[in-house]
Amino acid sequence: MIDLNDIISTTEFNPLIYWIIALMAIPLLSFFTTTFLKKIAPVWATLLLGINLSISIYLASQYWDTTGVSIRGNWFSIGDTQLTYSFLIDQLALIMLVVVNFISVLVHFFSMEYMRHDENKSRYFGLLGLFTFSMLGIILFYDLLFIFIFWELVGLSSFLLIGFWFEKKSASLAANKAFIMNRIGDLGFITGLMILYSQFQTFDLEGIKSLTVLSSIEDENWVAEYFKNGELVRNSLDGRWLSAAGIALFCGAVGKSAQFPLQVWLPDAMEGPTPVSALIHAATMVAAGVFMIARIFVILDAQALEVVAVVGAITAFMAAVAAFSQFDIKKVLAYSTISQLGYMVLAMGVGAYTAGLFHLVTHAMFKAGLFLSAGTIIHQLHQLEGKDVNFDPQDMRVMGGLRKYMPVTFICFMICALALAGLPGFSGFLSKDAILLNTAVWIDEKGGGFYFIEVLAFATVLITAFYTFRMIFLVFTGDFRLPKLIPASATLKPLQEGNVFLKLPMVLLAIGSLSIIFGFTMKAENTWFYQLIQDPIFLVPESYAAFNLMDLPHEWFENLHSQVVVISIGLALSGLVIAYFLFKPGAKFSASFAEKREPIGLVGQISFYHWYQNALYEKVILKFIIWKARRIAWFDRVILDGFINFIAKFQVVFAHLIAWFDRNIIDGFVHLTTYTTGRVGQLTRSVQSGNVQAYIMAALAFLILMLIWLLF
Amino acid sequence: MIENLLTYIIFTPLLGALVVLFLPQSKTSSFKWVALGALGVTLVLSVLAVTSFDASVEGLTNSEDQLQLVDKAKWFSVELGSLGKFSVDYFVGVDGLNLSLLLLAAIVLFIGAISSFGIKQKQKGYFGLYLLLSTSVLGCFVALDFFLFYLFFEFMLLPMYFLIGIWGGPRREYAAIKFFLYTLVGSILILIVMIGLYNSVYDPVKTGMEAGVIENVSEASPEVISNIQFAVQSGQIESENIVKSFNMISMADDANYLPDSFLGKNSYGEIFGQSARWMAFLALLIGFAIKLPAFPFHTWLPDAHVEAPTAVSVVLAGILLKIGGYGIIRTAFSFFPDSAFHYAWLIGFFGLFSILYGAMNALAQKDLKRLIAYSSVSHMGFVLLGLAAMTVEGVTGAIYQMFSHGLISSMLFLLVGVLYDRTHDRGIENYGGLASKMPKFTILITIAFFASLGLPGFSGFIAELMVFIGAFKSSTVIGAIPYWMPVVATLGLVLGAGYYLWTLQRMFFGKFWVKDKAWRETLVDLNAREYVMLIPLVILIIWFGIYPATLLDLINNSVEGFTQLLILSVE
């Protein structure tokens, strides 16, 4: 049998560790130094990240073909339990490294222009460094505890960046919301850590996986048997804890990847600077949840995976619905991000590991591209703001016809949008198609009540295309609405295309959103991504394990593929067509769009207010907690402390009573005694007169009395 | 290594107090330097004690062999005729259970002394009392004779009473008396048990010497001791030769309880129809839970904190509370492990309840200092939960939590003090947007808040994590507390994030605004003295969050010895 200590033993020295340290130290250096480099902070930070990107690319080229290199060492021990740290450089980590660093560099570069006039830009670039550091930690470490540690640090940097303009109340509220929603998810993460630790006494993923394979189900109990320090350990938990562990860890991903029911923080997170939204709230941090699910994928059991799939599908649909009535361009993109993350999570839930990760990568590119394009628009519109011209540059109501003014932005936005809508020729098509296909196959096998997942997944395709093209029509076609809304703005300088700092990242990301990057194919499985990363096999005991998709007959995939492609393209095109008829220049909705206030009708309301989830949380649950807290504080102050004070006061009163008793009763008794004694003394003194005859008389009388008493 | 190191550590502050006492009033400005110097020496000596500590020593908590830096001298003894004899020793020593707390006390007292530099009135009295307090606190952590421990424990109240009552805020008299009386109630419970224990426990070595089995202490090998213990248990030694003792290490060994004694393991002593051992355990538990403080015995804490001057708050939260936790470990759990197991559920429940109750209270507070006081209640709940788990992870977590909370809460109270010094107001609602006015202060308070809410990278996270995993494992390993307790306790983390972030948002973010216009001038950023107090704490909090082995390597063996003791009693 396996000894745990052998699995998690320290590995031999590997020079790779220097690269790993460098990867993490460089962004951290950026965090610590930018504060002191006021002026050159942006250039310095961008340069550092450039180095990081080069290292990532170098590592990727070096370790592309290996099966994964792990490095492990001891961190600290509790009693006889050794806690370790470990890194794993495998294909997944390498791809994530390149993607994160690539987008991070682009965002740094973009921010040099975007934040040029912000007086706190050195803090801004420092925080970007902190974020990159934390994110790389999640990617590089192969130990659940360390993943959790960096997970929370990512939460911290997200908090600090959302609240970057802390003087705005809405920004600091949004920052709090993001952190707390993430924390709620993290309770699950910690619970998952507790369960796994109590079984395996390690957080090392290699250790957990090796011991999970060996664990078994005996009489509904989940039993883990292994040696530790040469002694046999046999830990047993109710079998339900196996599912619970997976679901609990997934809760962490629900928070971080903005899944139902914790997704409400992401739209608010748009309070942060737009490049931050591109980096953190579109491409990387929110994808960390999906990445984490990938890391623990093989220890998820069938039940946990079902939960994952259902949550993913619900999220994808709900957020897509919310996206189609927003006015704020960043809000549309935020809801769209939630929706796409829902797809990734759904993919994980149905066991389509590779498809989910593939979508993660393609989405990172096209969504970052969309955000940076939107950022360019916002930045350029912001230039028009002046003393008498105040408007919200994120509001699509002031936009319109921008294609004429900003052609490059338009093309980049368009390419990324087509990828988002999932149209052939663009990266999103490949990955989304793979997810839909796998979902369809999974449901065919699973059957039962899971068909609604398929319905939601396909409905989302339609809605996604609809809101994407609604956005494009409203932003880029027709007439520029701002001069009409605020005539004063027309006299100011005209709207212009952004400069190279804004353009270059956008263009690169747009190129990254072409499907040709991943291979000249219509099928995801022919891409290089699929050559590198394959679906793993579940490791949990058989009676709890889900079926592996790869075990299903290959014909199923073949047969369904053409159907899925036709249906999804058909749905996406329908979305486009509907959007065209509703929002083309001069159409019913676009004509009066500038004056539009909040949507009317039930669907519009539900969409605009995102199913009233915020209202429920803020007006009901949060209010209740605050009310409860005040009640408890009242109880503490009035009842509990009151009781203590009452006892104290009672003591004092009692003491006074005793004092009164002492003064009047006890002392009174003393007085009485002395008084009586005195009186008796006086009385007896009169007897002792010195008269001998009287004494004899008394003695005689006493003698007689005694005799009488003795005789009778 | 220095001989009698611990004795020097304990009494250096007392020496400082005497110097302060005899210095003339004209030298007022030197009092604080004397205090700082004395506590500086104490700190250096404590660090020396930690570095000279041999971490490889193993042994159960009830064996004197595993103690280090022991100073033991006969103090006094009383002949009781046919009842034998009782002896009281001056007995100090460290093992992994109190080593970290000794170090913590030295650090916090030193930093508290720096923060006391702001005190302007009656400096002689203040620094004299502060040094006196230091001696009793340090003594309390290393005393291993119950009589001595109790002496230090009680003596702490005196300087504390005056420090709050004279140099405190507007309601200082109320707070001081409340603190004094409340703690005294706990002390009485402890005293009762102490008397009961002294009636039941004998010192095998001294009894052996008295009975003539051995000549001197050096002959007392473990074998000889167990022979003596056997002889006593089987009644072979005359009762007048039995030497009763207050030795806290002896008290943790069942074999040192007299046969048929009131608190012996197999005794039939009953109070209110309950086993006397159970009741004694509860009395100790409540006595120390008042100090900790745990719900429902915590209401003295917010008042004491709010009224106390900054340095006293720091010492109170940073060290005094830990004596509660330490007392539970060293006395209640060590002496009565079987009872501890019996009541583990209850202890765990009150720990859990304190976590949530304290956090909910903190959420509703309007005074920044009260908020932090309640957060202390919440964090001390983790100590109880970890101890109730009775696993290595849980107990280590409890000790680590005490250490870490000592550093973090010190920092928090110092920061509140910074604000209070400038405006004499702590109302959360009276400030807004301080970040733009005092950016450096904001950075430090953000660090402290995040450390306190358990962000990884800071020491509090490691502590809470260990408590969680230890508490969850408990059911599998020993069965002390159920699985759901740690799972529910995680809610405390969200509430913690809630009250801290809400406070940050209300006080520090948004547009700069203060209630009183005059504060606009007085609110200046941190000065050099404040950096000197705060930066070392930041470094320590981060260091112990990243590299916990610094501390854990020292205490692992002792904690294992302790949990081993608990497990043996259960089997």
Interface residues (C-beta under 8 A of the other chain):
Chain A: W75 F76 S77 I78 G79 D80 T81 L145 F148 I149 F150 E152 L153 L156 F159 G163 F166 E167 K168 K169 A171 S172 L173 A175 N176 F179 I180 R183 I184 D186 L187 I190 T191 L193 M194 I195 Y197 S198 N235 S236 L237 W241 I625 I626 K628 A629 R630 I632 A633 D636 L640 D641 I644 A648
Chain B: K178 L181 Y182 P296 T299 W300 Y357 M360 N361 L363 A364 Q365 V392 E393 T396 G433 A435 S436 F450 L455 P456 G457 F461 L465 M466 F468 I469 A471 F472 K473 S475 T476 Y483 P486 V487 T490 L491 L493 V494 A497 G498 L501 W502 L504 Q505 F508 F509 G510 K511 Y547 P548 A549 L552 D553 N556 V559 E560 T563
